[in-house]
């Protein structure tokens, strides 16, 4: 399954909005979503019909801080 391109694509694909938050690394606003498999994913804030769906780790200046043992 391909990753959704927009907010309008997310819900029909099984993603669910959880809550708004602030990134503990960079301090930017983020949205927490639940994936179809039940995992949490931080997303950059989106506006319906306007914004592209972008996982926050793709733009976060402190993303490496959260990777743990992954490379």
N, C-alpha and C positions, 0 to 999 in steps of 0.2 A: 504494500500500500504506500503510495506516495504521500509526502508531507503536504498538508493543506497550504494553499497559496494565499488565502485571504480569510478574514474572520467569517465571512459568509460560508466558506467551505468547511470550517471546523466543526460546527454542531452536527451537520448531516453525516460527517465522518466518525462521529462518536466522541468528540472532544467536549469537555464540559468546563465552564468557567468556575473557578473556586473562590478566589478573592484578589483584591489589590494589595500591593505591598511595596516596600522599598528594598532595593538590592542592598544586601549587607556589605558588598564589596565596593561598588562604585557610587551607591547612593541614588541611582536613577529609579524612577517609578517602574514597576513591573506588574504583570498580571500572572497569577498562578492558574494553570489549567490542568485538568486531569485528562490523560490520554485514553484511547479506547481500551488499553490494557490495564488501566488503573494507576499508572505512574504519574507523578507530578512533573510538570514542565513549566519553567519560567519563560514568559513571553514578553516582548516589548509591547507596550499598550497599543491597542488597535481601535480604529473607528470603522464602523460598518460601511462597506462600500468604498472606503478610502484607503485603508492601510493594508500593507502586505503582512502576512503572518511570519514573524521572525523570532526564533528562540532567542532569549536574552543573551545566552552565552556566546552568540555570534557577534555581538556588539559590545559586550561588557569589557571594560578595561582591566578588570580583575578576574576574568574568567578562569585563568590558570589556578587561582587560589582554591577553586571549588572542584577541580578535577580529581583530587585525591591521588590514587595510584594509576589513574588512566593517563594515556599519552595522546 
